[in-house]
């Protein structure tokens, strides 16, 4: 039995909805870390020191970059799971 065109369309929409939800949450985390911790909460975080560096300064200079790199790997991992769930994986890996 071949899936109907409506089923394919619904599956396609569900896949993209899940993809956009994942992108939204990743961007939200990155925004909170880079803008929230690096700019808005700079002064309160600067009261905390780790290894001699103010925490607010560290988030502004390094934390957002590290978070972005971690989010790239997280996104790739989650997308592989999503691709398999919706049967759109390329069969590699």
Phi and psi restraints in degrees (range 20) as a CNS / XPLOR table:
assign (resid 1 and name C) (resid 2 and name N)
       (resid 2 and name CA) (resid 2 and name C) 1.0 -86.6 20.0 2
assign (resid 2 and name N) (resid 2 and name CA)
       (resid 2 and name C) (resid 3 and name N) 1.0 134.8 20.0 2
assign (resid 2 and name C) (resid 3 and name N)
       (resid 3 and name CA) (resid 3 and name C) 1.0 -63.4 20.0 2
assign (resid 3 and name N) (resid 3 and name CA)
       (resid 3 and name C) (resid 4 and name N) 1.0 145.1 20.0 2
assign (resid 3 and name C) (resid 4 and name N)
       (resid 4 and name CA) (resid 4 and name C) 1.0 -73.5 20.0 2
assign (resid 4 and name N) (resid 4 and name CA)
       (resid 4 and name C) (resid 5 and name N) 1.0 163.3 20.0 2
assign (resid 4 and name C) (resid 5 and name N)
       (resid 5 and name CA) (resid 5 and name C) 1.0 -63.7 20.0 2
assign (resid 5 and name N) (resid 5 and name CA)
       (resid 5 and name C) (resid 6 and name N) 1.0 -34.4 20.0 2
assign (resid 5 and name C) (resid 6 and name N)
       (resid 6 and name CA) (resid 6 and name C) 1.0 -64.5 20.0 2
assign (resid 6 and name N) (resid 6 and name CA)
       (resid 6 and name C) (resid 7 and name N) 1.0 -39.0 20.0 2
assign (resid 6 and name C) (resid 7 and name N)
       (resid 7 and name CA) (resid 7 and name C) 1.0 -65.1 20.0 2
assign (resid 7 and name N) (resid 7 and name CA)
       (resid 7 and name C) (resid 8 and name N) 1.0 -41.6 20.0 2
assign (resid 7 and name C) (resid 8 and name N)
       (resid 8 and name CA) (resid 8 and name C) 1.0 -62.7 20.0 2
assign (resid 8 and name N) (resid 8 and name CA)
       (resid 8 and name C) (resid 9 and name N) 1.0 -41.9 20.0 2
assign (resid 8 and name C) (resid 9 and name N)
       (resid 9 and name CA) (resid 9 and name C) 1.0 -65.6 20.0 2
assign (resid 9 and name N) (resid 9 and name CA)
       (resid 9 and name C) (resid 10 and name N) 1.0 -43.6 20.0 2
assign (resid 9 and name C) (resid 10 and name N)
       (resid 10 and name CA) (resid 10 and name C) 1.0 -63.6 20.0 2
assign (resid 10 and name N) (resid 10 and name CA)
       (resid 10 and name C) (resid 11 and name N) 1.0 -41.7 20.0 2
assign (resid 10 and name C) (resid 11 and name N)
       (resid 11 and name CA) (resid 11 and name C) 1.0 -65.3 20.0 2
assign (resid 11 and name N) (resid 11 and name CA)
       (resid 11 and name C) (resid 12 and name N) 1.0 -41.4 20.0 2
assign (resid 11 and name C) (resid 12 and name N)
       (resid 12 and name CA) (resid 12 and name C) 1.0 -62.2 20.0 2
assign (resid 12 and name N) (resid 12 and name CA)
       (resid 12 and name C) (resid 13 and name N) 1.0 -44.3 20.0 2
assign (resid 12 and name C) (resid 13 and name N)
       (resid 13 and name CA) (resid 13 and name C) 1.0 -65.0 20.0 2
assign (resid 13 and name N) (resid 13 and name CA)
       (resid 13 and name C) (resid 14 and name N) 1.0 -40.3 20.0 2
assign (resid 13 and name C) (resid 14 and name N)
       (resid 14 and name CA) (resid 14 and name C) 1.0 -65.6 20.0 2
assign (resid 14 and name N) (resid 14 and name CA)
       (resid 14 and name C) (resid 15 and name N) 1.0 -39.6 20.0 2
assign (resid 14 and name C) (resid 15 and name N)
       (resid 15 and name CA) (resid 15 and name C) 1.0 -62.0 20.0 2
assign (resid 15 and name N) (resid 15 and name CA)
       (resid 15 and name C) (resid 16 and name N) 1.0 -48.0 20.0 2
assign (resid 15 and name C) (resid 16 and name N)
       (resid 16 and name CA) (resid 16 and name C) 1.0 -70.2 20.0 2
assign (resid 16 and name N) (resid 16 and name CA)
       (resid 16 and name C) (resid 17 and name N) 1.0 -32.7 20.0 2
assign (resid 16 and name C) (resid 17 and name N)
       (resid 17 and name CA) (resid 17 and name C) 1.0 -63.9 20.0 2
assign (resid 17 and name N) (resid 17 and name CA)
       (resid 17 and name C) (resid 18 and name N) 1.0 -43.9 20.0 2
assign (resid 17 and name C) (resid 18 and name N)
       (resid 18 and name CA) (resid 18 and name C) 1.0 -64.8 20.0 2
assign (resid 18 and name N) (resid 18 and name CA)
       (resid 18 and name C) (resid 19 and name N) 1.0 -39.6 20.0 2
assign (resid 18 and name C) (resid 19 and name N)
       (resid 19 and name CA) (resid 19 and name C) 1.0 -63.2 20.0 2
assign (resid 19 and name N) (resid 19 and name CA)
       (resid 19 and name C) (resid 20 and name N) 1.0 -46.9 20.0 2
assign (resid 19 and name C) (resid 20 and name N)
       (resid 20 and name CA) (resid 20 and name C) 1.0 -66.8 20.0 2
assign (resid 20 and name N) (resid 20 and name CA)
       (resid 20 and name C) (resid 21 and name N) 1.0 -34.4 20.0 2
assign (resid 20 and name C) (resid 21 and name N)
       (resid 21 and name CA) (resid 21 and name C) 1.0 -63.4 20.0 2
assign (resid 21 and name N) (resid 21 and name CA)
       (resid 21 and name C) (resid 22 and name N) 1.0 -44.1 20.0 2
assign (resid 21 and name C) (resid 22 and name N)
       (resid 22 and name CA) (resid 22 and name C) 1.0 -61.8 20.0 2
assign (resid 22 and name N) (resid 22 and name CA)
       (resid 22 and name C) (resid 23 and name N) 1.0 -45.0 20.0 2
assign (resid 22 and name C) (resid 23 and name N)
       (resid 23 and name CA) (resid 23 and name C) 1.0 -61.4 20.0 2
assign (resid 23 and name N) (resid 23 and name CA)
       (resid 23 and name C) (resid 24 and name N) 1.0 -43.9 20.0 2
assign (resid 23 and name C) (resid 24 and name N)
       (resid 24 and name CA) (resid 24 and name C) 1.0 -57.2 20.0 2
assign (resid 24 and name N) (resid 24 and name CA)
       (resid 24 and name C) (resid 25 and name N) 1.0 -48.9 20.0 2
assign (resid 24 and name C) (resid 25 and name N)
       (resid 25 and name CA) (resid 25 and name C) 1.0 -66.6 20.0 2
assign (resid 25 and name N) (resid 25 and name CA)
       (resid 25 and name C) (resid 26 and name N) 1.0 -37.4 20.0 2
assign (resid 25 and name C) (resid 26 and name N)
       (resid 26 and name CA) (resid 26 and name C) 1.0 -64.2 20.0 2
assign (resid 26 and name N) (resid 26 and name CA)
       (resid 26 and name C) (resid 27 and name N) 1.0 -44.1 20.0 2
assign (resid 26 and name C) (resid 27 and name N)
       (resid 27 and name CA) (resid 27 and name C) 1.0 -66.6 20.0 2
assign (resid 27 and name N) (resid 27 and name CA)
       (resid 27 and name C) (resid 28 and name N) 1.0 -35.6 20.0 2
assign (resid 27 and name C) (resid 28 and name N)
       (resid 28 and name CA) (resid 28 and name C) 1.0 -64.1 20.0 2
assign (resid 28 and name N) (resid 28 and name CA)
       (resid 28 and name C) (resid 29 and name N) 1.0 -44.5 20.0 2
assign (resid 28 and name C) (resid 29 and name N)
       (resid 29 and name CA) (resid 29 and name C) 1.0 -61.0 20.0 2
assign (resid 29 and name N) (resid 29 and name CA)
       (resid 29 and name C) (resid 30 and name N) 1.0 -46.4 20.0 2
assign (resid 29 and name C) (resid 30 and name N)
       (resid 30 and name CA) (resid 30 and name C) 1.0 -62.1 20.0 2
assign (resid 30 and name N) (resid 30 and name CA)
       (resid 30 and name C) (resid 31 and name N) 1.0 -41.2 20.0 2
assign (resid 30 and name C) (resid 31 and name N)
       (resid 31 and name CA) (resid 31 and name C) 1.0 -63.1 20.0 2
assign (resid 31 and name N) (resid 31 and name CA)
       (resid 31 and name C) (resid 32 and name N) 1.0 -45.7 20.0 2
assign (resid 31 and name C) (resid 32 and name N)
       (resid 32 and name CA) (resid 32 and name C) 1.0 -61.2 20.0 2
assign (resid 32 and name N) (resid 32 and name CA)
       (resid 32 and name C) (resid 33 and name N) 1.0 -44.0 20.0 2
assign (resid 32 and name C) (resid 33 and name N)
       (resid 33 and name CA) (resid 33 and name C) 1.0 -69.3 20.0 2
assign (resid 33 and name N) (resid 33 and name CA)
       (resid 33 and name C) (resid 34 and name N) 1.0 -47.8 20.0 2
assign (resid 33 and name C) (resid 34 and name N)
       (resid 34 and name CA) (resid 34 and name C) 1.0 -76.8 20.0 2
assign (resid 34 and name N) (resid 34 and name CA)
       (resid 34 and name C) (resid 35 and name N) 1.0 -50.5 20.0 2
assign (resid 34 and name C) (resid 35 and name N)
       (resid 35 and name CA) (resid 35 and name C) 1.0 -84.2 20.0 2
assign (resid 35 and name N) (resid 35 and name CA)
       (resid 35 and name C) (resid 36 and name N) 1.0 -46.2 20.0 2
assign (resid 35 and name C) (resid 36 and name N)
       (resid 36 and name CA) (resid 36 and name C) 1.0 -66.0 20.0 2
assign (resid 36 and name N) (resid 36 and name CA)
       (resid 36 and name C) (resid 37 and name N) 1.0 -56.2 20.0 2
assign (resid 36 and name C) (resid 37 and name N)
       (resid 37 and name CA) (resid 37 and name C) 1.0 -76.5 20.0 2
assign (resid 37 and name N) (resid 37 and name CA)
       (resid 37 and name C) (resid 38 and name N) 1.0 -35.2 20.0 2
assign (resid 37 and name C) (resid 38 and name N)
       (resid 38 and name CA) (resid 38 and name C) 1.0 -82.7 20.0 2
assign (resid 38 and name N) (resid 38 and name CA)
       (resid 38 and name C) (resid 39 and name N) 1.0 -21.1 20.0 2
assign (resid 38 and name C) (resid 39 and name N)
       (resid 39 and name CA) (resid 39 and name C) 1.0 -125.8 20.0 2
assign (resid 39 and name N) (resid 39 and name CA)
       (resid 39 and name C) (resid 40 and name N) 1.0 -59.2 20.0 2
assign (resid 39 and name C) (resid 40 and name N)
       (resid 40 and name CA) (resid 40 and name C) 1.0 -67.7 20.0 2
assign (resid 40 and name N) (resid 40 and name CA)
       (resid 40 and name C) (resid 41 and name N) 1.0 -41.1 20.0 2
assign (resid 40 and name C) (resid 41 and name N)
       (resid 41 and name CA) (resid 41 and name C) 1.0 -103.5 20.0 2
assign (resid 41 and name N) (resid 41 and name CA)
       (resid 41 and name C) (resid 42 and name N) 1.0 23.1 20.0 2
assign (resid 41 and name C) (resid 42 and name N)
       (resid 42 and name CA) (resid 42 and name C) 1.0 -59.3 20.0 2
assign (resid 42 and name N) (resid 42 and name CA)
       (resid 42 and name C) (resid 43 and name N) 1.0 -51.6 20.0 2
assign (resid 42 and name C) (resid 43 and name N)
       (resid 43 and name CA) (resid 43 and name C) 1.0 -64.3 20.0 2
assign (resid 43 and name N) (resid 43 and name CA)
       (resid 43 and name C) (resid 44 and name N) 1.0 -47.9 20.0 2
assign (resid 43 and name C) (resid 44 and name N)
       (resid 44 and name CA) (resid 44 and name C) 1.0 -62.6 20.0 2
assign (resid 44 and name N) (resid 44 and name CA)
       (resid 44 and name C) (resid 45 and name N) 1.0 -37.8 20.0 2
assign (resid 44 and name C) (resid 45 and name N)
       (resid 45 and name CA) (resid 45 and name C) 1.0 -71.0 20.0 2
assign (resid 45 and name N) (resid 45 and name CA)
       (resid 45 and name C) (resid 46 and name N) 1.0 -26.9 20.0 2
assign (resid 45 and name C) (resid 46 and name N)
       (resid 46 and name CA) (resid 46 and name C) 1.0 -69.6 20.0 2
assign (resid 46 and name N) (resid 46 and name CA)
       (resid 46 and name C) (resid 47 and name N) 1.0 -13.9 20.0 2
assign (resid 46 and name C) (resid 47 and name N)
       (resid 47 and name CA) (resid 47 and name C) 1.0 -72.9 20.0 2
assign (resid 47 and name N) (resid 47 and name CA)
       (resid 47 and name C) (resid 48 and name N) 1.0 -17.9 20.0 2
assign (resid 47 and name C) (resid 48 and name N)
       (resid 48 and name CA) (resid 48 and name C) 1.0 -101.0 20.0 2
assign (resid 48 and name N) (resid 48 and name CA)
       (resid 48 and name C) (resid 49 and name N) 1.0 131.1 20.0 2
assign (resid 48 and name C) (resid 49 and name N)
       (resid 49 and name CA) (resid 49 and name C) 1.0 -117.0 20.0 2
assign (resid 49 and name N) (resid 49 and name CA)
       (resid 49 and name C) (resid 50 and name N) 1.0 136.1 20.0 2
assign (resid 49 and name C) (resid 50 and name N)
       (resid 50 and name CA) (resid 50 and name C) 1.0 -127.3 20.0 2
assign (resid 50 and name N) (resid 50 and name CA)
       (resid 50 and name C) (resid 51 and name N) 1.0 121.5 20.0 2
assign (resid 50 and name C) (resid 51 and name N)
       (resid 51 and name CA) (resid 51 and name C) 1.0 55.4 20.0 2
assign (resid 51 and name N) (resid 51 and name CA)
       (resid 51 and name C) (resid 52 and name N) 1.0 33.3 20.0 2
assign (resid 51 and name C) (resid 52 and name N)
       (resid 52 and name CA) (resid 52 and name C) 1.0 86.2 20.0 2
assign (resid 52 and name N) (resid 52 and name CA)
       (resid 52 and name C) (resid 53 and name N) 1.0 -4.0 20.0 2
assign (resid 52 and name C) (resid 53 and name N)
       (resid 53 and name CA) (resid 53 and name C) 1.0 -106.1 20.0 2
assign (resid 53 and name N) (resid 53 and name CA)
       (resid 53 and name C) (resid 54 and name N) 1.0 142.0 20.0 2
assign (resid 53 and name C) (resid 54 and name N)
       (resid 54 and name CA) (resid 54 and name C) 1.0 -69.7 20.0 2
assign (resid 54 and name N) (resid 54 and name CA)
       (resid 54 and name C) (resid 55 and name N) 1.0 135.4 20.0 2
assign (resid 54 and name C) (resid 55 and name N)
       (resid 55 and name CA) (resid 55 and name C) 1.0 -63.9 20.0 2
assign (resid 55 and name N) (resid 55 and name CA)
       (resid 55 and name C) (resid 56 and name N) 1.0 -38.7 20.0 2
assign (resid 55 and name C) (resid 56 and name N)
       (resid 56 and name CA) (resid 56 and name C) 1.0 -62.2 20.0 2
assign (resid 56 and name N) (resid 56 and name CA)
       (resid 56 and name C) (resid 57 and name N) 1.0 -43.3 20.0 2
assign (resid 56 and name C) (resid 57 and name N)
       (resid 57 and name CA) (resid 57 and name C) 1.0 -61.6 20.0 2
assign (resid 57 and name N) (resid 57 and name CA)
       (resid 57 and name C) (resid 58 and name N) 1.0 -42.9 20.0 2
assign (resid 57 and name C) (resid 58 and name N)
       (resid 58 and name CA) (resid 58 and name C) 1.0 -61.6 20.0 2
assign (resid 58 and name N) (resid 58 and name CA)
       (resid 58 and name C) (resid 59 and name N) 1.0 -44.2 20.0 2
assign (resid 58 and name C) (resid 59 and name N)
       (resid 59 and name CA) (resid 59 and name C) 1.0 -63.7 20.0 2
assign (resid 59 and name N) (resid 59 and name CA)
       (resid 59 and name C) (resid 60 and name N) 1.0 -40.0 20.0 2
assign (resid 59 and name C) (resid 60 and name N)
       (resid 60 and name CA) (resid 60 and name C) 1.0 -66.5 20.0 2
assign (resid 60 and name N) (resid 60 and name CA)
       (resid 60 and name C) (resid 61 and name N) 1.0 -35.8 20.0 2
assign (resid 60 and name C) (resid 61 and name N)
       (resid 61 and name CA) (resid 61 and name C) 1.0 -94.3 20.0 2
assign (resid 61 and name N) (resid 61 and name CA)
       (resid 61 and name C) (resid 62 and name N) 1.0 -39.7 20.0 2
assign (resid 61 and name C) (resid 62 and name N)
       (resid 62 and name CA) (resid 62 and name C) 1.0 -121.4 20.0 2
assign (resid 62 and name N) (resid 62 and name CA)
       (resid 62 and name C) (resid 63 and name N) 1.0 -39.7 20.0 2
assign (resid 62 and name C) (resid 63 and name N)
       (resid 63 and name CA) (resid 63 and name C) 1.0 -58.2 20.0 2
assign (resid 63 and name N) (resid 63 and name CA)
       (resid 63 and name C) (resid 64 and name N) 1.0 -43.0 20.0 2
assign (resid 63 and name C) (resid 64 and name N)
       (resid 64 and name CA) (resid 64 and name C) 1.0 -68.3 20.0 2
assign (resid 64 and name N) (resid 64 and name CA)
       (resid 64 and name C) (resid 65 and name N) 1.0 -33.1 20.0 2
assign (resid 64 and name C) (resid 65 and name N)
       (resid 65 and name CA) (resid 65 and name C) 1.0 -68.4 20.0 2
assign (resid 65 and name N) (resid 65 and name CA)
       (resid 65 and name C) (resid 66 and name N) 1.0 -47.3 20.0 2
assign (resid 65 and name C) (resid 66 and name N)
       (resid 66 and name CA) (resid 66 and name C) 1.0 -60.7 20.0 2
assign (resid 66 and name N) (resid 66 and name CA)
       (resid 66 and name C) (resid 67 and name N) 1.0 -42.1 20.0 2
assign (resid 66 and name C) (resid 67 and name N)
       (resid 67 and name CA) (resid 67 and name C) 1.0 -61.8 20.0 2
assign (resid 67 and name N) (resid 67 and name CA)
       (resid 67 and name C) (resid 68 and name N) 1.0 -41.9 20.0 2
assign (resid 67 and name C) (resid 68 and name N)
       (resid 68 and name CA) (resid 68 and name C) 1.0 -62.1 20.0 2
assign (resid 68 and name N) (resid 68 and name CA)
       (resid 68 and name C) (resid 69 and name N) 1.0 -44.3 20.0 2
assign (resid 68 and name C) (resid 69 and name N)
       (resid 69 and name CA) (resid 69 and name C) 1.0 -64.1 20.0 2
assign (resid 69 and name N) (resid 69 and name CA)
       (resid 69 and name C) (resid 70 and name N) 1.0 -42.8 20.0 2
assign (resid 69 and name C) (resid 70 and name N)
       (resid 70 and name CA) (resid 70 and name C) 1.0 -63.0 20.0 2
assign (resid 70 and name N) (resid 70 and name CA)
       (resid 70 and name C) (resid 71 and name N) 1.0 -40.6 20.0 2
assign (resid 70 and name C) (resid 71 and name N)
       (resid 71 and name CA) (resid 71 and name C) 1.0 -64.1 20.0 2
assign (resid 71 and name N) (resid 71 and name CA)
       (resid 71 and name C) (resid 72 and name N) 1.0 -33.4 20.0 2
assign (resid 71 and name C) (resid 72 and name N)
       (resid 72 and name CA) (resid 72 and name C) 1.0 -61.0 20.0 2
assign (resid 72 and name N) (resid 72 and name CA)
       (resid 72 and name C) (resid 73 and name N) 1.0 -48.5 20.0 2
assign (resid 72 and name C) (resid 73 and name N)
       (resid 73 and name CA) (resid 73 and name C) 1.0 -66.3 20.0 2
assign (resid 73 and name N) (resid 73 and name CA)
       (resid 73 and name C) (resid 74 and name N) 1.0 -39.8 20.0 2
assign (resid 73 and name C) (resid 74 and name N)
       (resid 74 and name CA) (resid 74 and name C) 1.0 -61.3 20.0 2
assign (resid 74 and name N) (resid 74 and name CA)
       (resid 74 and name C) (resid 75 and name N) 1.0 -45.2 20.0 2
assign (resid 74 and name C) (resid 75 and name N)
       (resid 75 and name CA) (resid 75 and name C) 1.0 -62.7 20.0 2
assign (resid 75 and name N) (resid 75 and name CA)
       (resid 75 and name C) (resid 76 and name N) 1.0 -44.4 20.0 2
assign (resid 75 and name C) (resid 76 and name N)
       (resid 76 and name CA) (resid 76 and name C) 1.0 -61.4 20.0 2
assign (resid 76 and name N) (resid 76 and name CA)
       (resid 76 and name C) (resid 77 and name N) 1.0 -43.7 20.0 2
assign (resid 76 and name C) (resid 77 and name N)
       (resid 77 and name CA) (resid 77 and name C) 1.0 -62.7 20.0 2
assign (resid 77 and name N) (resid 77 and name CA)
       (resid 77 and name C) (resid 78 and name N) 1.0 -47.6 20.0 2
assign (resid 77 and name C) (resid 78 and name N)
       (resid 78 and name CA) (resid 78 and name C) 1.0 -64.7 20.0 2
assign (resid 78 and name N) (resid 78 and name CA)
       (resid 78 and name C) (resid 79 and name N) 1.0 -38.3 20.0 2
assign (resid 78 and name C) (resid 79 and name N)
       (resid 79 and name CA) (resid 79 and name C) 1.0 -67.2 20.0 2
assign (resid 79 and name N) (resid 79 and name CA)
       (resid 79 and name C) (resid 80 and name N) 1.0 -35.5 20.0 2
assign (resid 79 and name C) (resid 80 and name N)
       (resid 80 and name CA) (resid 80 and name C) 1.0 -61.6 20.0 2
assign (resid 80 and name N) (resid 80 and name CA)
       (resid 80 and name C) (resid 81 and name N) 1.0 -42.9 20.0 2
assign (resid 80 and name C) (resid 81 and name N)
       (resid 81 and name CA) (resid 81 and name C) 1.0 -63.8 20.0 2
assign (resid 81 and name N) (resid 81 and name CA)
       (resid 81 and name C) (resid 82 and name N) 1.0 -41.4 20.0 2
assign (resid 81 and name C) (resid 82 and name N)
       (resid 82 and name CA) (resid 82 and name C) 1.0 -65.9 20.0 2
assign (resid 82 and name N) (resid 82 and name CA)
       (resid 82 and name C) (resid 83 and name N) 1.0 -41.8 20.0 2
assign (resid 82 and name C) (resid 83 and name N)
       (resid 83 and name CA) (resid 83 and name C) 1.0 -60.1 20.0 2
assign (resid 83 and name N) (resid 83 and name CA)
       (resid 83 and name C) (resid 84 and name N) 1.0 -42.8 20.0 2
assign (resid 83 and name C) (resid 84 and name N)
       (resid 84 and name CA) (resid 84 and name C) 1.0 -67.8 20.0 2
assign (resid 84 and name N) (resid 84 and name CA)
       (resid 84 and name C) (resid 85 and name N) 1.0 -38.8 20.0 2
assign (resid 84 and name C) (resid 85 and name N)
       (resid 85 and name CA) (resid 85 and name C) 1.0 -61.5 20.0 2
assign (resid 85 and name N) (resid 85 and name CA)
       (resid 85 and name C) (resid 86 and name N) 1.0 -40.4 20.0 2
assign (resid 85 and name C) (resid 86 and name N)
       (resid 86 and name CA) (resid 86 and name C) 1.0 -97.8 20.0 2
assign (resid 86 and name N) (resid 86 and name CA)
       (resid 86 and name C) (resid 87 and name N) 1.0 10.2 20.0 2
assign (resid 86 and name C) (resid 87 and name N)
       (resid 87 and name CA) (resid 87 and name C) 1.0 57.5 20.0 2
assign (resid 87 and name N) (resid 87 and name CA)
       (resid 87 and name C) (resid 88 and name N) 1.0 45.1 20.0 2
assign (resid 87 and name C) (resid 88 and name N)
       (resid 88 and name CA) (resid 88 and name C) 1.0 -122.7 20.0 2
assign (resid 88 and name N) (resid 88 and name CA)
       (resid 88 and name C) (resid 89 and name N) 1.0 16.2 20.0 2
assign (resid 88 and name C) (resid 89 and name N)
       (resid 89 and name CA) (resid 89 and name C) 1.0 -71.9 20.0 2
assign (resid 89 and name N) (resid 89 and name CA)
       (resid 89 and name C) (resid 90 and name N) 1.0 155.3 20.0 2
assign (resid 89 and name C) (resid 90 and name N)
       (resid 90 and name CA) (resid 90 and name C) 1.0 -86.0 20.0 2
assign (resid 90 and name N) (resid 90 and name CA)
       (resid 90 and name C) (resid 91 and name N) 1.0 -0.8 20.0 2
assign (resid 90 and name C) (resid 91 and name N)
       (resid 91 and name CA) (resid 91 and name C) 1.0 84.2 20.0 2
assign (resid 91 and name N) (resid 91 and name CA)
       (resid 91 and name C) (resid 92 and name N) 1.0 -3.6 20.0 2
assign (resid 91 and name C) (resid 92 and name N)
       (resid 92 and name CA) (resid 92 and name C) 1.0 -94.1 20.0 2
assign (resid 92 and name N) (resid 92 and name CA)
       (resid 92 and name C) (resid 93 and name N) 1.0 159.2 20.0 2
